[in-house]
């Protein structure tokens, strides 16, 4: 089942969505905790709204403005209270027929927002809180 942009919520995964590419940026490299990654950003939308799409890895730079695409196995994230769409190595993008799809001027300006008071879950850092305790000599087990 295809999701609509206006229905996107934080921390969704395995999303399938059909969107029109409104703007498509060039691919670039960024530094993350996991090293240097290649990304590109785009603005995409459907009849319910528009959102930012970040393409990671081999998908970076693979879409063109004006095209209608289907994204399979995408996920959402939140940045500055806006829900954004992401597609990476496990995602698939294919071009779709755009004849019956809304044109850029028919796509509303509104974007999905995170609920008021939303706080992203903090990631656990490896090695902390995993129940590991160093065994001290002379201590009873």
C-alpha positions as a Markdown table, in Angstrom:
| # | Residue | x | y | z |
|---|---|---|---|---|
| 1 | Unk | 0.0 | 0.0 | 0.0 |
| 2 | Unk | 1.3 | 3.5 | -0.9 |
| 3 | Unk | 1.5 | 6.1 | 1.9 |
| 4 | Unk | 0.6 | 9.7 | 1.3 |
| 5 | Unk | 3.1 | 12.5 | 2.1 |
| 6 | Unk | 0.6 | 14.3 | 4.3 |
| 7 | Unk | 0.2 | 11.1 | 6.5 |
| 8 | Unk | 4.0 | 10.6 | 7.2 |
| 9 | Unk | 4.9 | 10.4 | 10.9 |
| 10 | Unk | 8.2 | 10.2 | 12.7 |
| 11 | Unk | 10.0 | 6.9 | 12.8 |
| 12 | Unk | 8.0 | 5.2 | 10.1 |
| 13 | Unk | 9.8 | 2.5 | 8.1 |
| 14 | Unk | 9.1 | 0.2 | 5.1 |
| 15 | Unk | 7.2 | 3.0 | 3.4 |
| 16 | Unk | 6.1 | 2.9 | -0.2 |
| 17 | Unk | 5.2 | 6.3 | -1.7 |
| 18 | Unk | 4.5 | 7.8 | -5.1 |
| 19 | Unk | 5.6 | 11.4 | -5.5 |
| 20 | Unk | 6.5 | 14.1 | -8.0 |
| 21 | Unk | 10.1 | 15.4 | -7.7 |
| 22 | Unk | 9.7 | 19.2 | -7.4 |
| 23 | Unk | 13.4 | 20.0 | -6.9 |
| 24 | Unk | 16.5 | 17.7 | -7.1 |
| 25 | Unk | 19.8 | 18.6 | -5.7 |
| 26 | Unk | 23.3 | 17.5 | -6.7 |
| 27 | Unk | 25.0 | 14.7 | -4.9 |
| 28 | Unk | 27.5 | 15.6 | -2.2 |
| 29 | Unk | 29.6 | 14.0 | 0.5 |
| 30 | Unk | 29.0 | 14.6 | 4.2 |
| 31 | Unk | 30.7 | 13.3 | 7.3 |
| 32 | Unk | 28.6 | 11.3 | 9.7 |
| 33 | Unk | 29.4 | 9.2 | 12.8 |
| 34 | Unk | 29.9 | 6.3 | 10.4 |
| 35 | Unk | 32.4 | 8.1 | 8.2 |
| 36 | Unk | 31.9 | 9.9 | 4.8 |
| 37 | Unk | 28.6 | 9.3 | 3.1 |
| 38 | Unk | 27.2 | 10.4 | -0.3 |
| 39 | Unk | 23.8 | 12.0 | -0.2 |
| 40 | Unk | 21.5 | 14.2 | -2.3 |
| 41 | Unk | 18.4 | 16.1 | -1.2 |
| 42 | Unk | 15.2 | 16.7 | -3.1 |
| 43 | Unk | 11.8 | 18.2 | -2.5 |
| 44 | Unk | 9.0 | 15.8 | -3.4 |
| 45 | Unk | 5.2 | 15.9 | -3.0 |
| 46 | Unk | 1.8 | 14.5 | -3.8 |
| 47 | Unk | -1.8 | 15.8 | -3.5 |
| 48 | Unk | -1.5 | 15.9 | 0.3 |
| 49 | Unk | 1.7 | 17.9 | 0.7 |
| 50 | Unk | 5.4 | 18.1 | 0.1 |
| 51 | Unk | 8.5 | 17.0 | 2.1 |
| 52 | Unk | 12.3 | 16.8 | 1.9 |
| 53 | Unk | 13.7 | 13.5 | 0.6 |
| 54 | Unk | 17.3 | 12.5 | 1.4 |
| 55 | Unk | 18.8 | 9.9 | -0.9 |
| 56 | Unk | 21.7 | 8.0 | 0.6 |
| 57 | Unk | 24.6 | 6.1 | -1.0 |
| 58 | Unk | 24.1 | 4.7 | -4.5 |
| 59 | Unk | 20.7 | 6.4 | -4.8 |
| 60 | Unk | 22.2 | 9.9 | -4.4 |
| 61 | Unk | 21.7 | 12.0 | -7.5 |
| 62 | Unk | 19.5 | 9.4 | -9.2 |
| 63 | Unk | 16.3 | 11.5 | -9.6 |
| 64 | Unk | 15.3 | 14.4 | -11.8 |
| 65 | Unk | 13.0 | 17.3 | -11.1 |
| 66 | Unk | 9.6 | 17.0 | -12.8 |
| 67 | Unk | 9.5 | 13.2 | -12.8 |
| 68 | Unk | 7.0 | 11.0 | -10.9 |
| 69 | Unk | 8.7 | 8.2 | -9.0 |
| 70 | Unk | 7.7 | 5.3 | -6.7 |
| 71 | Unk | 10.0 | 4.8 | -3.7 |
| 72 | Unk | 9.9 | 1.5 | -2.0 |
| 73 | Unk | 11.2 | 0.7 | 1.5 |
| 74 | Unk | 11.8 | 4.3 | 2.6 |
| 75 | Unk | 11.8 | 5.6 | 6.1 |
| 76 | Unk | 11.1 | 8.9 | 8.0 |
| 77 | Unk | 13.2 | 11.0 | 10.2 |
| 78 | Unk | 12.6 | 14.4 | 11.9 |
| 79 | Unk | 14.7 | 17.5 | 11.4 |
| 80 | Unk | 13.7 | 20.9 | 12.9 |
| 81 | Unk | 10.2 | 19.5 | 13.6 |
| 82 | Unk | 9.7 | 18.5 | 9.9 |
| 83 | Unk | 9.1 | 14.9 | 9.0 |
| 84 | Unk | 11.5 | 14.0 | 6.2 |
| 85 | Unk | 11.6 | 11.0 | 3.9 |
| 86 | Unk | 14.8 | 8.9 | 3.4 |
| 87 | Unk | 15.8 | 6.3 | 0.8 |
| 88 | Unk | 19.0 | 4.3 | 1.0 |
| 89 | Unk | 20.7 | 1.0 | 0.1 |
| 90 | Unk | 17.6 | -1.1 | 0.9 |
| 91 | Unk | 15.2 | 1.2 | -0.9 |
| 92 | Unk | 14.2 | 1.0 | -4.6 |
| 93 | Unk | 13.2 | 3.9 | -6.8 |
| 94 | Unk | 11.5 | 3.6 | -10.1 |
| 95 | Unk | 10.0 | 6.0 | -12.6 |
| 96 | Unk | 6.2 | 6.0 | -12.8 |
| 97 | Unk | 3.5 | 7.3 | -15.2 |
| 98 | Unk | 2.8 | 10.9 | -14.2 |
| 99 | Unk | -0.1 | 11.7 | -16.5 |
| 100 | Unk | -2.8 | 11.4 | -13.8 |
| 101 | Unk | -0.5 | 12.6 | -11.0 |
| 102 | Unk | -0.9 | 16.2 | -9.7 |
| 103 | Unk | 1.4 | 18.8 | -11.4 |
| 104 | Unk | 3.8 | 20.9 | -9.3 |
| 105 | Unk | 1.3 | 23.8 | -9.1 |
| 106 | Unk | -1.4 | 21.4 | -7.7 |
| 107 | Unk | 0.8 | 20.1 | -4.9 |
| 108 | Unk | 0.1 | 22.0 | -1.6 |
| 109 | Unk | 2.9 | 23.8 | 0.2 |
| 110 | Unk | 2.1 | 22.1 | 3.6 |
| 111 | Unk | 4.6 | 19.6 | 5.0 |
| 112 | Unk | 4.1 | 16.9 | 7.6 |
| 113 | Unk | 5.3 | 18.0 | 11.1 |
| 114 | Unk | 6.3 | 16.0 | 14.1 |
| 115 | Unk | 3.7 | 16.1 | 16.9 |
| 116 | Unk | 4.0 | 18.9 | 19.4 |
| 117 | Unk | 6.6 | 18.0 | 22.1 |
| 118 | Unk | 8.1 | 15.2 | 20.0 |
| 119 | Unk | 11.6 | 14.2 | 21.0 |
| 120 | Unk | 13.6 | 11.8 | 19.0 |
| 121 | Unk | 14.7 | 8.6 | 20.8 |
| 122 | Unk | 18.2 | 8.8 | 22.0 |
| 123 | Unk | 20.5 | 6.1 | 20.5 |
| 124 | Unk | 22.2 | 3.8 | 22.9 |
| 125 | Unk | 26.0 | 4.0 | 22.8 |
| 126 | Unk | 27.7 | 0.6 | 22.4 |
| 127 | Unk | 29.2 | -0.7 | 25.6 |
| 128 | Unk | 27.0 | 1.3 | 28.0 |
| 129 | Unk | 24.0 | -0.1 | 29.8 |
| 130 | Unk | 24.4 | -3.6 | 28.3 |
| 131 | Unk | 24.8 | -5.4 | 31.6 |
| 132 | Unk | 28.5 | -5.8 | 31.3 |
| 133 | Unk | 30.4 | -5.6 | 34.6 |
| 134 | Unk | 34.0 | -6.1 | 35.2 |
| 135 | Unk | 34.6 | -8.9 | 37.7 |
| 136 | Unk | 36.7 | -7.7 | 40.6 |
| 137 | Unk | 39.0 | -10.0 | 42.5 |
| 138 | Unk | 37.8 | -11.1 | 45.9 |
| 139 | Unk | 34.2 | -10.3 | 45.1 |
| 140 | Unk | 31.6 | -13.0 | 45.7 |
| 141 | Unk | 29.7 | -14.0 | 42.6 |
